[in-house]
Amino acid sequence: MMSGLGAALAEASSPSWPQRVRAGRDLASFADVPEAAEALVKLLLDVGDTAVIRQTAEALVRVGTVAAVRLIALAVAEADDQQADWLQTGVHDALVGPDGVLGVAAICGQLARDPEEAVRRSAAQVSAWVDGKGC
């Protein structure tokens, strides 16, 4: 499993956007591992391709852990308007359809008590995104 982590970390810095998308999906389940978390936040703020932002956010929501959603909140705190739009789209993508993920709003509620003010503020924003989407 750690070899998969190493390969995904290497892909996260690839100049190829499809490799970065794959890295975001592969790293999402390692959101609680510091090296993966750092790479994931960079992918959530990718300046090279919006697909990387969107699909990494979707993968993290589908993982559905506090650590995964916290990374989205951290990215929202640093995102420009365009990045925030693609983060929101990725969150929405994970919530729609028959496989929609439940519980993101509850996780955002937990993050409302996070020690970092930026996480608390951004979690409220993510929570607003999921309102009315079955959460």
C-alpha positions as CSV (number, residue, x, y, z in Angstrom):
1,M,0.0,0.0,0.0
2,M,2.9,2.4,0.7
3,S,4.3,1.7,-2.7
4,G,1.0,3.0,-4.2
5,L,1.4,6.1,-2.0
6,G,4.9,6.7,-3.3
7,A,3.8,6.3,-7.0
8,A,0.9,8.6,-6.5
9,L,3.1,11.2,-4.8
10,A,5.4,11.1,-7.7
11,E,2.5,11.6,-10.2
12,A,1.2,14.5,-8.2
13,S,4.1,16.7,-9.4
14,S,3.9,15.4,-13.0
15,P,3.7,18.0,-15.9
16,S,0.9,15.8,-17.3
17,W,-2.5,16.8,-16.1
18,P,-4.0,13.3,-16.6
19,Q,-1.3,11.9,-14.3
20,R,-2.1,14.6,-11.7
21,V,-5.8,13.7,-11.9
22,R,-4.9,10.1,-11.3
23,A,-2.6,11.1,-8.4
24,G,-5.5,13.1,-6.8
25,R,-7.8,10.1,-7.0
26,D,-5.1,7.7,-5.7
27,L,-4.0,10.0,-2.9
28,A,-7.5,10.7,-1.6
29,S,-7.6,7.6,0.6
30,F,-4.3,8.8,2.2
31,A,-5.7,12.2,3.2
32,D,-4.6,11.6,6.8
33,V,-1.0,11.0,5.8
34,P,1.0,14.3,6.0
35,E,2.9,13.9,2.7
36,A,-0.3,13.0,0.8
37,A,-2.2,15.8,2.5
38,E,0.4,18.3,1.3
39,A,0.3,17.0,-2.2
40,L,-3.5,16.9,-2.2
41,V,-3.8,20.5,-1.2
42,K,-1.5,21.4,-4.1
43,L,-3.6,19.4,-6.5
44,L,-6.8,21.1,-5.2
45,L,-5.1,24.4,-6.1
46,D,-3.6,23.2,-9.4
47,V,-2.9,26.1,-11.7
48,G,-2.3,24.0,-14.8
49,D,-5.7,22.3,-15.3
50,T,-9.1,22.7,-13.7
51,A,-9.8,19.0,-14.2
52,V,-7.2,18.3,-11.5
53,I,-9.0,20.5,-9.0
54,R,-12.4,19.2,-9.9
55,Q,-11.6,15.5,-9.8
56,T,-9.4,15.7,-6.7
57,A,-12.2,17.5,-4.8
58,E,-14.6,14.8,-6.0
59,A,-12.3,12.0,-4.9
60,L,-11.9,13.5,-1.4
61,V,-15.6,13.9,-0.9
62,R,-16.1,10.3,-2.0
63,V,-13.6,9.2,0.7
64,G,-15.8,11.1,3.1
65,T,-13.5,11.4,6.1
66,V,-12.9,14.4,8.3
67,A,-9.3,14.5,7.0
68,A,-10.4,14.4,3.4
69,V,-13.0,17.2,3.7
70,R,-10.6,19.3,5.8
71,L,-8.2,19.4,2.9
72,I,-10.9,20.8,0.7
73,A,-11.6,23.4,3.4
74,L,-7.9,24.3,3.5
75,A,-7.8,24.7,-0.3
76,V,-11.0,26.8,-0.3
77,A,-9.2,29.2,2.2
78,E,-6.4,29.7,-0.4
79,A,-8.3,29.4,-3.6
80,D,-8.9,32.2,-6.1
81,D,-12.4,32.6,-7.5
82,Q,-11.8,30.2,-10.4
83,Q,-10.3,27.6,-8.2
84,A,-13.1,27.9,-5.8
85,D,-15.6,27.4,-8.6
86,W,-13.9,24.1,-9.6
87,L,-13.7,23.0,-6.0
88,Q,-17.4,23.5,-5.6
89,T,-18.1,21.7,-8.9
90,G,-16.0,18.7,-7.7
91,V,-17.9,18.6,-4.4
92,H,-21.2,18.8,-6.3
93,D,-20.1,16.0,-8.7
94,A,-19.6,13.7,-5.7
95,L,-23.0,14.5,-4.2
96,V,-25.2,14.0,-7.3
97,G,-26.5,10.8,-8.7
98,P,-27.3,7.5,-7.1
99,D,-23.9,7.2,-5.6
100,G,-24.1,10.6,-3.9
101,V,-22.1,10.8,-0.7
102,L,-24.0,11.6,2.5
103,G,-22.5,13.1,5.6
104,V,-20.4,15.9,4.2
105,A,-22.6,18.5,6.0
106,A,-22.0,16.6,9.3
107,I,-18.3,16.6,8.6
108,C,-18.4,20.3,7.9
109,G,-20.2,20.7,11.3
110,Q,-17.2,18.9,13.0
111,L,-14.8,21.2,11.1
112,A,-16.7,24.2,12.4
113,R,-14.8,23.5,15.7
114,D,-11.4,23.1,14.0
115,P,-8.5,24.9,15.7
116,E,-7.7,26.8,12.5
117,E,-9.9,29.8,11.8
118,A,-9.4,29.4,8.0
119,V,-10.7,25.8,8.2
120,R,-13.7,26.8,10.2
121,R,-14.6,29.6,7.8
122,S,-14.0,27.5,4.7
123,A,-15.9,24.5,6.1
124,A,-18.9,26.8,6.5
125,Q,-18.6,27.7,2.8
126,V,-18.4,24.0,1.8
127,S,-21.4,23.3,4.0
128,A,-23.3,26.0,2.1
129,W,-22.3,24.2,-1.2
130,V,-23.9,20.9,0.0
131,D,-27.1,22.5,1.3
132,G,-30.0,21.2,-0.7
133,K,-28.0,18.5,-2.4
134,G,-29.2,15.6,-0.3
135,C,-26.8,16.0,2.7
